[in-house]
């Protein structure tokens, strides 16, 4: 099953670079340049994960995350905060509903290592989300005649 990512990034250069990394890793990538477009696309496409910048025009990342969590159709989509804000905000963002945090500078400082780390984080978050959403396995009890 191919993973669909909604990348929310207002910087055109970073958006193109990140799209390239994600496409190369085999993901389907949808892009939004502001918070309003992110909400619209999230509701229309229901992506597997959202990579959300925090500093966005029209509607900031925190407001987008609150709107996603408040809408039953998008409440279960994992959000990976994808930001240049200091990582000291990570715990607060997780309390507000983020599934994880990735600092953009890791993709600039060491592109290959940063990309590998980002892909691994995406895979972990999407995997946990799919596990959580999977219906419980049905078990059947078979009685074997003559067994003791």
Secondary structure, 3 states (H helix, E strand, C coil): CCCEEEEECCCHHHHHHHHHHHHHCCCEEEEECCHHHHHHHHHHHCCCEEEECCCCCCCCHHHHHHHHHHCCCCCCCEEEEEECCCHHHHHHHHHCCCCEEEECHHHHHCHHHHHHHHHHHHHHHHHHHHHHHCCCCCCCCCCCCCCC
